[in-house]
Amino acid sequence: MENILEIKDVSYVYGGGTPFEMVALNHVSVGFEKGKITGVIGHTGSGKSTLVQLLNGLLRPQSGEILLNGESIWAKPKEIQKIRYRVGLVMQYPEYQLFDETVRADIGYAPRNMGLSPEEVEARVKEAAAFVRLDEELLDQSPFALSGGQKRRAAIAGIIAMRPEVLVLDEPAAGLDPLGRSDILGGLREYQRSCNATVILVSHSMEDMAQYCDRIVALNHAEVFLTGTVDEVFSRSKELAEVGLDIPHIARFALALQKRGVPLEGSLYTVSGVAEAYMRALQRKKAASTAPQSAGEGDHA
């Protein structure tokens, strides 16, 4: 598959040359496939937030390069704002960035700055609101009158309204209840499928990663530890757990069953996958216990 966004041999260090020096990324190289949702996972301090801020030019790599459609995003430093329209970034708790008089005006802020006509801005506002499941009747209200989940959806809609080539979200469902998480992540999945969009999603929830992502990038101590499809990465749950990376709760349960001698095989990171593997194990056990003895067995002169 074609990579729309690539990181090539990128390093980033905070406080270089001081007693507080911290390596956030160490010679990282990874690609993000066009039209896919890629999840980025890793323990606290693994470099996830630094990575996403590098993707749209909020930070500049100290070595290496970031390529968008094969071209360095820093080829023209004075035009980095154009890159930020093409690679939209939703930071943690984006609702704190709402500021305009109405939700409609807030969502339309970036499209207006892009120089679009009022008609096009309005069309994008409505489209983005629909994708994040924000009722149109709320568009003329003050953003500060919305609930916490509605504010989060409005803030995300403001980035979607730019129609970026890549949408990057850092913990978009953090702090929300299960229904709120489902609304936001389900809406993002619908947006990705409808627009064949490229989405990069950072989350501490491995259940969300397993349910909504196509691919996974796992960071460990400022380096890429694993990358691949969801199946490929979470099938190596034991290795992830050994280096302190989180895995879905159901995968932990499957590992515990395996340690007790239950021969589970297959995709062991979703409830349905573990249930199917367990049923197959029971069927194999039953078949083995009822299998006829081999010829000659039990025949004694």
C-alpha positions as CSV (number, residue, x, y, z in Angstrom):
1,M,0.0,0.0,0.0
2,E,1.0,3.6,-0.6
3,N,2.3,5.7,2.3
4,I,0.9,9.2,2.4
5,L,3.0,10.3,5.3
6,E,6.5,9.0,6.2
7,I,8.9,9.6,9.0
8,K,12.5,8.9,8.0
9,D,15.3,8.6,10.6
10,V,13.8,11.2,12.8
11,S,15.2,12.1,16.2
12,Y,14.0,14.7,18.8
13,V,15.6,15.5,22.1
14,Y,14.3,17.8,24.8
15,G,16.8,19.8,26.8
16,G,19.8,18.7,24.8
17,G,23.1,19.2,26.5
18,T,21.5,19.9,29.9
19,P,21.1,17.7,33.0
20,F,17.4,17.4,32.0
21,E,18.1,16.0,28.5
22,M,15.4,13.5,27.4
23,V,15.4,11.6,24.2
24,A,11.8,11.6,22.9
25,L,12.4,9.9,19.5
26,N,15.6,8.1,18.5
27,H,16.1,7.5,14.8
28,V,12.5,6.6,14.1
29,S,11.4,5.5,10.7
30,V,7.7,4.6,10.0
31,G,5.1,5.1,7.3
32,F,1.4,5.7,7.5
33,E,-0.8,4.1,4.8
34,K,-3.2,6.2,2.7
35,G,-6.9,5.5,3.5
36,K,-6.2,3.6,6.8
37,I,-6.6,4.3,10.5
38,T,-3.3,3.7,12.2
39,G,-3.1,3.5,15.9
40,V,-0.1,4.7,17.8
41,I,0.5,3.0,21.2
42,G,3.2,3.1,23.8
43,H,3.7,3.7,27.5
44,T,3.9,7.2,29.0
45,G,7.1,8.9,27.8
46,S,7.5,6.6,24.8
47,G,7.3,9.6,22.3
48,K,3.7,9.4,21.1
49,S,2.8,13.1,21.6
50,T,6.2,14.3,20.2
51,L,5.6,12.1,17.2
52,V,2.1,13.6,16.4
53,Q,3.4,17.2,16.9
54,L,6.2,16.5,14.3
55,L,3.7,15.2,11.8
56,N,2.1,18.6,11.0
57,G,5.1,20.9,11.8
58,L,4.3,22.0,15.3
59,L,7.7,20.6,16.1
60,R,10.6,20.4,13.7
61,P,12.8,17.3,13.7
62,Q,16.4,17.8,14.9
63,S,17.5,15.2,12.4
64,G,15.7,13.2,9.7
65,E,12.7,14.3,7.7
66,I,8.9,14.1,7.5
67,L,7.5,13.4,4.1
68,L,4.0,14.2,2.9
69,N,3.3,12.6,-0.5
70,G,7.0,12.2,-0.9
71,E,7.9,15.8,-0.2
72,S,9.5,17.2,2.9
73,I,7.0,19.2,4.9
74,W,9.9,21.6,5.8
75,A,10.9,22.2,2.2
76,K,9.4,25.7,2.5
77,P,9.5,26.7,6.2
78,K,7.6,29.9,5.6
79,E,4.6,27.9,4.2
80,I,4.3,25.5,7.1
81,Q,0.8,26.7,7.8
82,K,-0.3,25.2,4.5
83,I,1.0,21.8,5.8
84,R,-1.1,22.2,8.9
85,Y,-4.2,22.5,6.7
86,R,-3.2,19.3,5.0
87,V,-2.3,17.4,8.1
88,G,-4.9,18.3,10.7
89,L,-3.9,17.8,14.3
90,V,-6.4,17.4,17.2
91,M,-4.5,17.8,20.5
92,Q,-5.6,16.3,23.8
93,Y,-8.7,18.0,25.3
94,P,-9.4,20.2,22.2
95,E,-12.6,21.5,23.7
96,Y,-10.4,23.9,25.7
97,Q,-9.5,25.6,22.4
98,L,-13.1,26.6,21.6
99,F,-13.5,30.3,21.6
100,D,-16.1,31.7,19.1
101,E,-19.6,32.9,19.7
102,T,-21.4,29.9,18.1
103,V,-20.5,26.3,17.4
104,R,-21.1,27.1,13.7
105,A,-18.5,29.9,13.8
106,D,-16.0,27.8,15.7
107,I,-16.2,24.9,13.3
108,G,-15.9,27.3,10.3
109,Y,-12.9,29.2,11.7
110,A,-10.2,27.3,9.8
111,P,-12.1,27.0,6.5
112,R,-12.7,30.8,6.6
113,N,-8.9,31.3,7.1
114,M,-8.3,29.1,4.1
115,G,-10.1,31.7,2.0
116,L,-13.1,29.6,1.1
117,S,-16.4,31.2,0.1
118,P,-19.2,31.5,2.8
119,E,-21.2,28.9,0.9
120,E,-18.3,26.4,0.9
121,V,-17.6,27.1,4.6
122,E,-21.2,26.4,5.5
123,A,-21.2,23.2,3.5
124,R,-18.1,22.0,5.3
125,V,-19.4,23.0,8.7
126,K,-22.6,20.9,8.2
127,E,-20.6,18.0,6.8
128,A,-18.1,17.9,9.6
129,A,-20.8,18.2,12.3
130,A,-22.6,15.2,10.7
131,F,-19.4,13.1,10.8
132,V,-18.9,13.7,14.5
133,R,-22.6,13.2,15.2
134,L,-23.2,16.7,16.4
135,D,-26.9,17.7,16.0
136,E,-27.4,20.6,13.5
137,E,-29.7,22.3,16.0
138,L,-26.6,22.9,18.2
139,L,-24.7,24.8,15.6
140,D,-26.2,28.2,16.6
141,Q,-25.6,27.7,20.3
142,S,-22.6,29.0,22.2
143,P,-19.9,26.2,22.4
144,F,-19.7,26.9,26.1
145,A,-23.3,25.8,26.5
146,L,-22.5,22.3,25.2
147,S,-21.8,19.2,27.3
148,G,-18.3,17.9,27.6
149,G,-18.7,15.3,24.9
150,Q,-20.5,17.8,22.6
151,K,-17.6,20.2,23.0
152,R,-15.1,17.5,22.1
153,R,-17.1,16.7,19.0
154,A,-17.3,20.3,18.0
155,A,-13.6,20.8,18.3
156,I,-12.8,17.7,16.2
157,A,-15.3,18.9,13.6
158,G,-13.3,22.1,13.3
159,I,-10.3,20.1,12.1
160,I,-12.4,17.8,9.9
161,A,-13.9,20.9,8.2
162,M,-10.5,21.7,6.7
163,R,-10.7,18.3,4.9
164,P,-7.1,17.5,5.7
165,E,-5.3,14.8,3.7
166,V,-4.3,13.3,7.1
167,L,-6.2,13.6,10.3
168,V,-4.1,13.1,13.5
169,L,-5.8,12.8,16.9
170,D,-4.0,12.6,20.2
171,E,-6.3,10.8,22.7
172,P,-9.6,12.1,21.2
173,A,-11.8,10.1,23.6
174,A,-9.8,10.7,26.8
175,G,-11.9,11.2,29.9
176,L,-15.2,10.4,28.2
177,D,-17.7,7.7,29.3
178,P,-18.2,4.6,27.1
179,L,-21.1,6.1,25.1
180,G,-19.1,9.3,24.4
181,R,-16.1,7.2,23.3
182,S,-18.2,5.2,21.0
183,D,-19.8,8.3,19.5
184,I,-16.5,10.0,18.7
185,L,-14.5,7.0,17.6
186,G,-17.5,5.5,15.6
187,G,-17.9,8.9,13.9
188,L,-14.2,9.0,13.0
189,R,-14.4,5.5,11.6
190,E,-17.5,6.6,9.5
191,Y,-15.5,9.7,8.3
192,Q,-12.5,7.5,7.3
193,R,-14.6,5.1,5.4
194,S,-16.8,7.7,3.7
195,C,-13.9,9.9,2.6
196,N,-11.2,7.2,2.3
197,A,-9.4,9.5,4.7
198,T,-6.1,8.7,6.4
199,V,-6.4,8.9,10.2
200,I,-3.6,8.5,12.8
201,L,-5.0,7.8,16.3
202,V,-3.1,7.9,19.6
203,S,-4.8,6.2,22.5
204,H,-4.0,4.4,25.8
205,S,-7.1,2.2,25.2
206,M,-6.0,-1.0,23.6
207,E,-9.7,-1.9,23.2
208,D,-10.2,1.2,21.1
209,M,-7.1,0.3,19.0
210,A,-8.3,-3.2,18.4
211,Q,-11.8,-2.1,17.5
212,Y,-11.2,0.9,15.3
213,C,-7.7,0.7,13.7
214,D,-6.4,-1.1,10.6
215,R,-2.7,-0.8,11.6
216,I,-0.7,-0.3,14.7
217,V,2.6,1.4,15.5
218,A,4.0,0.5,18.9
219,L,6.6,2.8,20.4
220,N,8.9,1.7,23.3
221,H,11.6,4.0,24.8
222,A,11.6,6.5,21.9
223,E,11.9,3.8,19.2
224,V,9.5,1.8,17.0
225,F,9.1,-1.6,18.7
226,L,6.5,-3.1,16.4
227,T,4.4,-2.1,13.4
228,G,1.9,-3.9,11.2
229,T,-1.8,-4.8,11.0
230,V,-3.9,-5.0,14.1
231,D,-3.7,-8.8,13.8
232,E,0.1,-8.8,13.4
233,V,0.8,-6.6,16.3
234,F,-1.7,-7.9,18.9
235,S,-0.9,-11.5,18.0
236,R,2.4,-10.7,19.7
237,S,0.7,-9.8,22.9
238,K,3.2,-11.7,25.0
239,E,6.1,-9.6,23.6
240,L,4.2,-6.3,24.1
241,A,3.5,-7.2,27.7
242,E,7.1,-8.2,28.3
243,V,8.3,-4.7,27.4
244,G,5.6,-3.0,29.5
245,L,3.3,-2.1,26.7
246,D,-0.4,-2.3,27.4
247,I,-2.6,-4.9,25.6
248,P,-6.4,-5.4,25.4
249,H,-7.8,-6.8,28.6
250,I,-9.2,-9.8,26.7
251,A,-5.7,-10.5,25.4
252,R,-4.4,-10.6,29.0
253,F,-7.2,-13.1,29.8
254,A,-6.2,-15.2,26.7
255,L,-2.6,-15.2,27.9
256,A,-3.7,-16.4,31.3
257,L,-5.7,-19.2,29.8
258,Q,-2.7,-20.3,27.7
259,K,-0.5,-20.4,30.8
260,R,-3.0,-22.7,32.3
261,G,-2.6,-25.1,29.4
262,V,-5.6,-24.0,27.2
263,P,-4.4,-24.3,23.6
264,L,-5.8,-21.1,22.2
265,E,-5.0,-20.1,18.6
266,G,-6.0,-17.2,16.3
267,S,-6.9,-13.6,16.9
268,L,-6.8,-13.3,20.7
269,Y,-7.3,-9.5,21.2
270,T,-11.1,-9.2,20.8
271,V,-13.9,-10.9,22.9
272,S,-15.3,-12.6,19.8
273,G,-11.8,-13.8,18.7
274,V,-11.0,-15.4,22.1
275,A,-14.5,-16.9,22.4
276,E,-14.1,-18.6,18.9
277,A,-10.6,-19.8,19.8
278,Y,-11.9,-21.3,23.1
279,M,-14.7,-23.1,21.3
280,R,-12.2,-24.5,18.8
281,A,-10.0,-25.7,21.7
282,L,-13.0,-27.4,23.3
283,Q,-14.0,-29.1,20.0
284,R,-10.4,-30.4,19.5
285,K,-10.4,-31.8,23.1
286,K,-13.8,-33.5,22.5
287,A,-12.7,-34.9,19.2
288,A,-9.5,-36.3,20.7
289,S,-11.4,-37.9,23.6
290,T,-13.9,-39.6,21.3
291,A,-11.5,-40.7,18.6
292,P,-11.4,-44.5,18.0
293,Q,-8.3,-46.3,19.0
294,S,-5.8,-47.0,16.2
295,A,-5.9,-50.4,14.6
296,G,-4.5,-53.1,16.7
297,E,-4.7,-51.0,19.9
298,G,-6.2,-53.0,22.6
299,D,-5.9,-56.3,20.7
300,H,-3.9,-58.7,22.8
301,A,-3.2,-62.4,22.1
